[in-house]
Amino acid sequence: MRSWLTYTAARLALFAAAFGVVYLFGARSWIALILAWVLSGFASYVLLSKWRDQMSASVVDWSNKRQDKAVGNRLVDGAAREDEVQDEILRSQEQGDAVAEKSEPAEGTKK
């Protein structure tokens, strides 16, 4: 979170500095805003690449942590556990049926 704030503050500072320079050179109104936006974009691309990478890494980490806690993932995990339990019940029933068939005498044999 801190990297996002520092990067955003640095971008705003670069924009303010670029706007000041453009304003001193005589650009006014929308032209000054557009030129300052373009200049600050180029400057931030060059000067703030390290901070941008740090911010990107922190956003990816945050997204991964949030995704792990997502309701959809918990539902899928719960459904998988339920399927395992049902499969185990079916296996035990099949084994019980196989044991019962072996223990019953064949037709035509005497007890």
N, CA, C and O atoms as a GROMACS GRO file, in nm:
protein
  444
    1MET      N    1   0.082  -0.119   0.000
    1MET     CA    2   0.000   0.000   0.000
    1MET      C    3   0.087   0.126   0.000
    1MET      O    4   0.055   0.223  -0.068
    2ARG      N    5   0.194   0.124   0.074
    2ARG     CA    6   0.280   0.240   0.082
    2ARG      C    7   0.344   0.272  -0.053
    2ARG      O    8   0.360   0.388  -0.088
    3SER      N    9   0.380   0.168  -0.129
    3SER     CA   10   0.443   0.192  -0.259
    3SER      C   11   0.346   0.260  -0.355
    3SER      O   12   0.387   0.343  -0.436
    4TRP      N   13   0.218   0.227  -0.345
    4TRP     CA   14   0.117   0.291  -0.428
    4TRP      C   15   0.107   0.440  -0.395
    4TRP      O   16   0.098   0.524  -0.484
    5LEU      N   17   0.109   0.471  -0.266
    5LEU     CA   18   0.099   0.611  -0.225
    5LEU      C   19   0.222   0.691  -0.266
    5LEU      O   20   0.210   0.803  -0.315
    6THR      N   21   0.341   0.634  -0.248
    6THR     CA   22   0.462   0.708  -0.285
    6THR      C   23   0.469   0.729  -0.436
    6THR      O   24   0.509   0.836  -0.482
    7TYR      N   25   0.431   0.629  -0.514
    7TYR     CA   26   0.434   0.642  -0.658
    7TYR      C   27   0.334   0.748  -0.704
    7TYR      O   28   0.366   0.830  -0.790
    8THR      N   29   0.215   0.745  -0.648
    8THR     CA   30   0.113   0.843  -0.686
    8THR      C   31   0.155   0.984  -0.646
    8THR      O   32   0.136   1.078  -0.723
    9ALA      N   33   0.212   0.999  -0.527
    9ALA     CA   34   0.259   1.131  -0.485
    9ALA      C   35   0.372   1.181  -0.576
    9ALA      O   36   0.376   1.299  -0.609
   10ALA      N   37   0.461   1.092  -0.616
   10ALA     CA   38   0.570   1.132  -0.705
   10ALA      C   39   0.515   1.170  -0.842
   10ALA      O   40   0.563   1.266  -0.903
   11ARG      N   41   0.415   1.097  -0.890
   11ARG     CA   42   0.353   1.133  -1.020
   11ARG      C   43   0.288   1.270  -1.013
   11ARG      O   44   0.301   1.351  -1.105
   12LEU      N   45   0.217   1.297  -0.903
   12LEU     CA   46   0.154   1.428  -0.887
   12LEU      C   47   0.257   1.539  -0.877
   12LEU      O   48   0.238   1.648  -0.932
   13ALA      N   49   0.366   1.512  -0.808
   13ALA     CA   50   0.473   1.612  -0.796
   13ALA      C   51   0.536   1.640  -0.932
   13ALA      O   52   0.564   1.755  -0.966
   14LEU      N   53   0.559   1.535  -1.009
   14LEU     CA   54   0.613   1.554  -1.144
   14LEU      C   55   0.516   1.633  -1.232
   14LEU      O   56   0.559   1.718  -1.312
   15PHE      N   57   0.388   1.606  -1.219
   15PHE     CA   58   0.290   1.681  -1.297
   15PHE      C   59   0.290   1.828  -1.256
   15PHE      O   60   0.287   1.916  -1.342
   16ALA      N   61   0.295   1.854  -1.127
   16ALA     CA   62   0.297   1.994  -1.080
   16ALA      C   63   0.422   2.065  -1.129
   16ALA      O   64   0.415   2.180  -1.172
   17ALA      N   65   0.537   1.998  -1.124
   17ALA     CA   66   0.662   2.058  -1.171
   17ALA      C   67   0.654   2.084  -1.322
   17ALA      O   68   0.693   2.191  -1.369
   18ALA      N   69   0.605   1.987  -1.396
   18ALA     CA   70   0.593   2.005  -1.541
   18ALA      C   71   0.494   2.116  -1.574
   18ALA      O   72   0.517   2.194  -1.667
   19PHE      N   73   0.385   2.125  -1.499
   19PHE     CA   74   0.289   2.232  -1.522
   19PHE      C   75   0.352   2.368  -1.493
   19PHE      O   76   0.330   2.465  -1.567
   20GLY      N   77   0.431   2.375  -1.386
   20GLY     CA   78   0.500   2.500  -1.355
   20GLY      C   79   0.595   2.542  -1.465
   20GLY      O   80   0.600   2.660  -1.501
   21VAL      N   81   0.670   2.448  -1.517
   21VAL     CA   82   0.766   2.479  -1.625
   21VAL      C   83   0.691   2.522  -1.750
   21VAL      O   84   0.729   2.621  -1.813
   22VAL      N   85   0.588   2.451  -1.786
   22VAL     CA   86   0.510   2.485  -1.905
   22VAL      C   87   0.443   2.621  -1.888
   22VAL      O   88   0.437   2.699  -1.983
   23TYR      N   89   0.394   2.649  -1.770
   23TYR     CA   90   0.330   2.777  -1.742
   23TYR      C   91   0.431   2.892  -1.752
   23TYR      O   92   0.400   2.999  -1.805
   24LEU      N   93   0.552   2.868  -1.701
   24LEU     CA   94   0.657   2.972  -1.710
   24LEU      C   95   0.696   3.000  -1.854
   24LEU      O   96   0.736   3.112  -1.887
   25PHE      N   97   0.685   2.902  -1.940
   25PHE     CA   98   0.718   2.922  -2.081
   25PHE      C   99   0.602   2.984  -2.159
   25PHE      O  100   0.614   3.007  -2.280
   26GLY      N  101   0.491   3.011  -2.091
   26GLY     CA  102   0.385   3.086  -2.155
   26GLY      C  103   0.264   3.007  -2.197
   26GLY      O  104   0.170   3.066  -2.250
   27ALA      N  105   0.260   2.879  -2.177
   27ALA     CA  106   0.142   2.800  -2.214
   27ALA      C  107   0.033   2.822  -2.109
   27ALA      O  108   0.061   2.825  -1.989
   28ARG      N  109  -0.090   2.838  -2.155
   28ARG     CA  110  -0.202   2.862  -2.064
   28ARG      C  111  -0.316   2.768  -2.097
   28ARG      O  112  -0.322   2.709  -2.205
   29SER      N  113  -0.408   2.754  -2.000
   29SER     CA  114  -0.533   2.682  -2.016
   29SER      C  115  -0.511   2.534  -2.047
   29SER      O  116  -0.425   2.470  -1.987
   30TRP      N  117  -0.588   2.480  -2.141
   30TRP     CA  118  -0.586   2.339  -2.174
   30TRP      C  119  -0.452   2.296  -2.232
   30TRP      O  120  -0.406   2.184  -2.210
   31ILE      N  121  -0.391   2.384  -2.305
   31ILE     CA  122  -0.261   2.352  -2.366
   31ILE      C  123  -0.158   2.323  -2.256
   31ILE      O  124  -0.080   2.228  -2.267
   32ALA      N  125  -0.159   2.404  -2.150
   32ALA     CA  126  -0.065   2.383  -2.040
   32ALA      C  127  -0.091   2.249  -1.971
   32ALA      O  128   0.003   2.177  -1.938
   33LEU      N  129  -0.218   2.217  -1.950
   33LEU     CA  130  -0.251   2.089  -1.885
   33LEU      C  131  -0.208   1.970  -1.969
   33LEU      O  132  -0.151   1.874  -1.918
   34ILE      N  133  -0.235   1.977  -2.098
   34ILE     CA  134  -0.200   1.866  -2.186
   34ILE      C  135  -0.049   1.850  -2.196
   34ILE      O  136   0.002   1.738  -2.188
   35LEU      N  137   0.023   1.961  -2.214
   35LEU     CA  138   0.169   1.953  -2.222
   35LEU      C  139   0.230   1.903  -2.091
   35LEU      O  140   0.323   1.823  -2.091
   36ALA      N  141   0.176   1.950  -1.979
   36ALA     CA  142   0.226   1.904  -1.848
   36ALA      C  143   0.198   1.755  -1.830
   36ALA      O  144   0.282   1.683  -1.776
   37TRP      N  145   0.082   1.708  -1.874
   37TRP     CA  146   0.049   1.567  -1.863
   37TRP      C  147   0.145   1.481  -1.946
   37TRP      O  148   0.191   1.377  -1.899
   38VAL      N  149   0.174   1.524  -2.068
   38VAL     CA  150   0.264   1.449  -2.155
   38VAL      C  151   0.406   1.451  -2.098
   38VAL      O  152   0.472   1.347  -2.091
   39LEU      N  153   0.454   1.568  -2.058
   39LEU     CA  154   0.589   1.578  -2.003
   39LEU      C  155   0.604   1.497  -1.874
   39LEU      O  156   0.704   1.428  -1.856
   40SER      N  157   0.505   1.505  -1.786
   40SER     CA  158   0.516   1.429  -1.661
   40SER      C  159   0.506   1.279  -1.688
   40SER      O  160   0.565   1.199  -1.615
   41GLY      N  161   0.433   1.240  -1.792
   41GLY     CA  162   0.427   1.098  -1.828
   41GLY      C  163   0.561   1.046  -1.874
   41GLY      O  164   0.604   0.938  -1.831
   42PHE      N  165   0.628   1.122  -1.960
   42PHE     CA  166   0.762   1.081  -2.004
   42PHE      C  167   0.860   1.079  -1.888
   42PHE      O  168   0.940   0.986  -1.874
   43ALA      N  169   0.855   1.182  -1.805
   43ALA     CA  170   0.947   1.190  -1.692
   43ALA      C  171   0.923   1.076  -1.594
   43ALA      O  172   1.019   1.016  -1.544
   44SER      N  173   0.798   1.044  -1.566
   44SER     CA  174   0.771   0.936  -1.471
   44SER      C  175   0.811   0.800  -1.529
   44SER      O  176   0.853   0.711  -1.456
   45TYR      N  177   0.799   0.785  -1.660
   45TYR     CA  178   0.839   0.659  -1.723
   45TYR      C  179   0.989   0.636  -1.703
   45TYR      O  180   1.032   0.524  -1.680
   46VAL      N  181   1.066   0.742  -1.712
   46VAL     CA  182   1.211   0.731  -1.698
   46VAL      C  183   1.253   0.732  -1.552
   46VAL      O  184   1.332   0.648  -1.510
   47LEU      N  185   1.202   0.827  -1.477
   47LEU     CA  186   1.252   0.850  -1.340
   47LEU      C  187   1.190   0.758  -1.235
   47LEU      O  188   1.253   0.730  -1.133
   48LEU      N  189   1.069   0.711  -1.258
   48LEU     CA  190   0.998   0.637  -1.154
   48LEU      C  191   0.981   0.488  -1.186
   48LEU      O  192   0.892   0.423  -1.132
   49SER      N  193   1.065   0.435  -1.272
   49SER     CA  194   1.049   0.294  -1.311
   49SER      C  195   1.068   0.200  -1.192
   49SER      O  196   0.997   0.100  -1.181
   50LYS      N  197   1.162   0.231  -1.104
   50LYS     CA  198   1.186   0.145  -0.988
   50LYS      C  199   1.064   0.143  -0.896
   50LYS      O  200   1.022   0.038  -0.849
   51TRP      N  201   1.008   0.261  -0.870
   51TRP     CA  202   0.891   0.269  -0.784
   51TRP      C  203   0.770   0.204  -0.850
   51TRP      O  204   0.687   0.144  -0.783
   52ARG      N  205   0.760   0.218  -0.983
   52ARG     CA  206   0.648   0.156  -1.055
   52ARG      C  207   0.656   0.004  -1.044
   52ARG      O  208   0.554  -0.062  -1.025
   53ASP      N  209   0.776  -0.051  -1.054
   53ASP     CA  210   0.793  -0.196  -1.040
   53ASP      C  211   0.757  -0.243  -0.900
   53ASP      O  212   0.694  -0.347  -0.883
   54GLN      N  213   0.797  -0.165  -0.798
   54GLN     CA  214   0.763  -0.200  -0.660
   54GLN      C  215   0.611  -0.195  -0.640
   54GLN      O  216   0.553  -0.283  -0.575
   55MET      N  217   0.549  -0.092  -0.696
   55MET     CA  218   0.405  -0.080  -0.683
   55MET      C  219   0.335  -0.196  -0.752
   55MET      O  220   0.239  -0.252  -0.699
   56SER      N  221   0.382  -0.231  -0.869
   56SER     CA  222   0.323  -0.342  -0.943
   56SER      C  223   0.334  -0.473  -0.865
   56SER      O  224   0.239  -0.550  -0.859
   57ALA      N  225   0.449  -0.497  -0.805
   57ALA     CA  226   0.468  -0.618  -0.726
   57ALA      C  227   0.375  -0.621  -0.605
   57ALA      O  228   0.319  -0.725  -0.572
   58SER      N  229   0.358  -0.507  -0.540
   58SER     CA  230   0.270  -0.504  -0.423
   58SER      C  231   0.124  -0.524  -0.464
   58SER      O  232   0.048  -0.588  -0.392
   59VAL      N  233   0.085  -0.471  -0.579
   59VAL     CA  234  -0.052  -0.491  -0.627
   59VAL      C  235  -0.076  -0.638  -0.661
   59VAL      O  236  -0.183  -0.692  -0.632
   60VAL      N  237   0.022  -0.703  -0.723
   60VAL     CA  238   0.008  -0.845  -0.756
   60VAL      C  239  -0.001  -0.928  -0.629
   60VAL      O  240  -0.083  -1.020  -0.621
   61ASP      N  241   0.083  -0.898  -0.529
   61ASP     CA  242   0.076  -0.970  -0.402
   61ASP      C  243  -0.059  -0.953  -0.336
   61ASP      O  244  -0.118  -1.049  -0.288
   62TRP      N  245  -0.109  -0.830  -0.334
   62TRP     CA  246  -0.239  -0.802  -0.274
   62TRP      C  247  -0.348  -0.878  -0.349
   62TRP      O  248  -0.439  -0.934  -0.287
   63SER      N  249  -0.340  -0.880  -0.480
   63SER     CA  250  -0.442  -0.948  -0.560
   63SER      C  251  -0.438  -1.099  -0.533
   63SER      O  252  -0.544  -1.162  -0.522
   64ASN      N  253  -0.320  -1.157  -0.523
   64ASN     CA  254  -0.308  -1.300  -0.494
   64ASN      C  255  -0.364  -1.334  -0.356
   64ASN      O  256  -0.432  -1.435  -0.340
   65LYS      N  257  -0.335  -1.250  -0.257
   65LYS     CA  258  -0.388  -1.274  -0.123
   65LYS      C  259  -0.540  -1.264  -0.124
   65LYS      O  260  -0.608  -1.344  -0.060
   66ARG      N  261  -0.591  -1.166  -0.195
   66ARG     CA  262  -0.736  -1.147  -0.201
   66ARG      C  263  -0.802  -1.262  -0.276
   66ARG      O  264  -0.911  -1.306  -0.240
   67GLN      N  265  -0.736  -1.312  -0.380
   67GLN     CA  266  -0.792  -1.421  -0.458
   67GLN      C  267  -0.799  -1.549  -0.376
   67GLN      O  268  -0.892  -1.628  -0.390
   68ASP      N  269  -0.699  -1.570  -0.289
   68ASP     CA  270  -0.700  -1.690  -0.204
   68ASP      C  271  -0.818  -1.689  -0.109
   68ASP      O  272  -0.869  -1.795  -0.073
   69LYS      N  273  -0.863  -1.570  -0.068
   69LYS     CA  274  -0.973  -1.560   0.026
   69LYS      C  275  -1.108  -1.547  -0.044
   69LYS      O  276  -1.210  -1.530   0.023
   70ALA      N  277  -1.111  -1.555  -0.173
   70ALA     CA  278  -1.234  -1.534  -0.248
   70ALA      C  279  -1.337  -1.641  -0.216
   70ALA      O  280  -1.303  -1.757  -0.191
   71VAL      N  281  -1.462  -1.602  -0.219
   71VAL     CA  282  -1.571  -1.693  -0.188
   71VAL      C  283  -1.578  -1.807  -0.290
   71VAL      O  284  -1.604  -1.921  -0.254
   72GLY      N  285  -1.554  -1.775  -0.416
   72GLY     CA  286  -1.559  -1.878  -0.520
   72GLY      C  287  -1.460  -1.989  -0.495
   72GLY      O  288  -1.492  -2.106  -0.512
   73ASN      N  289  -1.338  -1.954  -0.454
   73ASN     CA  290  -1.237  -2.056  -0.425
   73ASN      C  291  -1.277  -2.142  -0.305
   73ASN      O  292  -1.256  -2.263  -0.305
   74ARG      N  293  -1.336  -2.079  -0.205
   74ARG     CA  294  -1.379  -2.156  -0.089
   74ARG      C  295  -1.492  -2.251  -0.126
   74ARG      O  296  -1.498  -2.363  -0.076
   75LEU      N  297  -1.581  -2.207  -0.213
   75LEU     CA  298  -1.690  -2.294  -0.257
   75LEU      C  299  -1.638  -2.413  -0.337
   75LEU      O  300  -1.684  -2.526  -0.321
   76VAL      N  301  -1.542  -2.386  -0.424
   76VAL     CA  302  -1.484  -2.495  -0.504
   76VAL      C  303  -1.412  -2.595  -0.413
   76VAL      O  304  -1.425  -2.716  -0.432
   77ASP      N  305  -1.337  -2.544  -0.315
   77ASP     CA  306  -1.268  -2.633  -0.221
   77ASP      C  307  -1.368  -2.717  -0.142
   77ASP      O  308  -1.347  -2.836  -0.120
   78GLY      N  309  -1.477  -2.654  -0.097
   78GLY     CA  310  -1.579  -2.727  -0.022
   78GLY      C  311  -1.645  -2.834  -0.107
   78GLY      O  312  -1.672  -2.944  -0.060
   79ALA      N  313  -1.672  -2.801  -0.233
   79ALA     CA  314  -1.733  -2.900  -0.324
   79ALA      C  315  -1.638  -3.016  -0.349
   79ALA      O  316  -1.681  -3.131  -0.357
   80ALA      N  317  -1.509  -2.988  -0.361
   80ALA     CA  318  -1.412  -3.095  -0.382
   80ALA      C  319  -1.406  -3.187  -0.260
   80ALA      O  320  -1.398  -3.309  -0.275
   81ARG      N  321  -1.410  -3.130  -0.139
   81ARG     CA  322  -1.410  -3.213  -0.018
   81ARG      C  323  -1.537  -3.298  -0.011
   81ARG      O  324  -1.532  -3.414   0.028
   82GLU      N  325  -1.649  -3.239  -0.048
   82GLU     CA  326  -1.774  -3.313  -0.048
   82GLU      C  327  -1.770  -3.429  -0.148
   82GLU      O  328  -1.818  -3.538  -0.119
   83ASP      N  329  -1.712  -3.405  -0.264
   83ASP     CA  330  -1.698  -3.512  -0.364
   83ASP      C  331  -1.611  -3.624  -0.311
   83ASP      O  332  -1.641  -3.741  -0.333
   84GLU      N  333  -1.503  -3.591  -0.241
   84GLU     CA  334  -1.416  -3.693  -0.184
   84GLU      C  335  -1.491  -3.778  -0.082
   84GLU      O  336  -1.476  -3.901  -0.080
   85VAL      N  337  -1.572  -3.714   0.001
   85VAL     CA  338  -1.649  -3.788   0.101
   85VAL      C  339  -1.748  -3.881   0.032
   85VAL      O  340  -1.762  -3.997   0.071
   86GLN      N  341  -1.817  -3.832  -0.070
   86GLN     CA  342  -1.913  -3.915  -0.142
   86GLN      C  343  -1.844  -4.031  -0.213
   86GLN      O  344  -1.897  -4.142  -0.214
   87ASP      N  345  -1.729  -4.007  -0.272
   87ASP     CA  346  -1.654  -4.115  -0.335
   87ASP      C  347  -1.614  -4.221  -0.234
   87ASP      O  348  -1.620  -4.340  -0.263
   88GLU      N  349  -1.573  -4.180  -0.116
   88GLU     CA  350  -1.534  -4.275  -0.011
   88GLU      C  351  -1.655  -4.358   0.032
   88GLU      O  352  -1.642  -4.479   0.055
   89ILE      N  353  -1.770  -4.295   0.044
   89ILE     CA  354  -1.891  -4.369   0.081
   89ILE      C  355  -1.926  -4.472  -0.026
   89ILE      O  356  -1.959  -4.586   0.005
   90LEU      N  357  -1.917  -4.432  -0.153
   90LEU     CA  358  -1.946  -4.525  -0.262
   90LEU      C  359  -1.849  -4.642  -0.263
   90LEU      O  360  -1.889  -4.756  -0.286
   91ARG      N  361  -1.720  -4.614  -0.240
   91ARG     CA  362  -1.621  -4.722  -0.235
   91ARG      C  363  -1.651  -4.819  -0.123
   91ARG      O  364  -1.642  -4.940  -0.141
   92SER      N  365  -1.686  -4.767  -0.007
   92SER     CA  366  -1.714  -4.857   0.106
   92SER      C  367  -1.841  -4.939   0.080
   92SER      O  368  -1.849  -5.055   0.121
   93GLN      N  369  -1.940  -4.879   0.013
   93GLN     CA  370  -2.060  -4.956  -0.021
   93GLN      C  371  -2.029  -5.064  -0.123
   93GLN      O  372  -2.080  -5.175  -0.112
   94GLU      N  373  -1.946  -5.033  -0.221
   94GLU     CA  374  -1.908  -5.132  -0.321
   94GLU      C  375  -1.831  -5.247  -0.257
   94GLU      O  376  -1.852  -5.363  -0.292
   95GLN      N  377  -1.743  -5.216  -0.165
   95GLN     CA  378  -1.668  -5.320  -0.095
   95GLN      C  379  -1.761  -5.405  -0.010
   95GLN      O  380  -1.745  -5.526  -0.002
   96GLY      N  381  -1.860  -5.342   0.053
   96GLY     CA  382  -1.957  -5.416   0.134
   96GLY      C  383  -2.040  -5.508   0.047
   96GLY      O  384  -2.069  -5.620   0.088
   97ASP      N  385  -2.081  -5.464  -0.072
   97ASP     CA  386  -2.158  -5.547  -0.164
   97ASP      C  387  -2.074  -5.665  -0.213
   97ASP      O  388  -2.126  -5.776  -0.226
   98ALA      N  389  -1.947  -5.643  -0.239
   98ALA     CA  390  -1.860  -5.751  -0.286
   98ALA      C  391  -1.841  -5.856  -0.177
   98ALA      O  392  -1.837  -5.976  -0.207
   99VAL      N  393  -1.829  -5.814  -0.054
   99VAL     CA  394  -1.814  -5.908   0.057
   99VAL      C  395  -1.944  -5.986   0.076
   99VAL      O  396  -1.941  -6.106   0.103
  100ALA      N  397  -2.057  -5.920   0.061
  100ALA     CA  398  -2.187  -5.988   0.077
  100ALA      C  399  -2.207  -6.091  -0.033
  100ALA      O  400  -2.261  -6.199  -0.005
  101GLU      N  401  -2.167  -6.063  -0.154
  101GLU     CA  402  -2.181  -6.159  -0.264
  101GLU      C  403  -2.094  -6.281  -0.241
  101GLU      O  404  -2.137  -6.393  -0.273
  102LYS      N  405  -1.976  -6.266  -0.187
  102LYS     CA  406  -1.887  -6.379  -0.162
  102LYS      C  407  -1.941  -6.466  -0.049
  102LYS      O  408  -1.923  -6.588  -0.051
  103SER      N  409  -2.005  -6.406   0.047
  103SER     CA  410  -2.050  -6.484   0.163
  103SER      C  411  -2.182  -6.558   0.137
  103SER      O  412  -2.213  -6.653   0.208
  104GLU      N  413  -2.261  -6.516   0.035
  104GLU     CA  414  -2.386  -6.586   0.005
  104GLU      C  415  -2.354  -6.716  -0.068
  104GLU      O  416  -2.267  -6.719  -0.155
  105PRO      N  417  -2.423  -6.823  -0.032
  105PRO     CA  418  -2.397  -6.950  -0.103
  105PRO      C  419  -2.452  -6.944  -0.245
  105PRO      O  420  -2.551  -6.875  -0.272
  106ALA      N  421  -2.388  -7.015  -0.333
  106ALA     CA  422  -2.430  -7.018  -0.473
  106ALA      C  423  -2.562  -7.093  -0.484
  106ALA      O  424  -2.595  -7.175  -0.398
  107GLU      N  425  -2.639  -7.065  -0.588
  107GLU     CA  426  -2.767  -7.132  -0.608
  107GLU      C  427  -2.740  -7.281  -0.640
  107GLU      O  428  -2.645  -7.309  -0.713
  108GLY      N  429  -2.809  -7.365  -0.594
  108GLY     CA  430  -2.792  -7.504  -0.623
  108GLY      C  431  -2.700  -7.576  -0.527
  108GLY      O  432  -2.684  -7.697  -0.541
  109THR      N  433  -2.641  -7.514  -0.434
  109THR     CA  434  -2.558  -7.583  -0.334
  109THR      C  435  -2.640  -7.592  -0.208
  109THR      O  436  -2.724  -7.507  -0.180
  110LYS      N  437  -2.614  -7.695  -0.132
  110LYS     CA  438  -2.687  -7.717  -0.007
  110LYS      C  439  -2.608  -7.659   0.108
  110LYS      O  440  -2.485  -7.650   0.106
  111LYS      N  441  -2.684  -7.619   0.206
  111LYS     CA  442  -2.621  -7.570   0.327
  111LYS      C  443  -2.588  -7.680   0.420
  111LYS      O  444  -2.534  -7.655   0.528
   0.00000   0.00000   0.00000
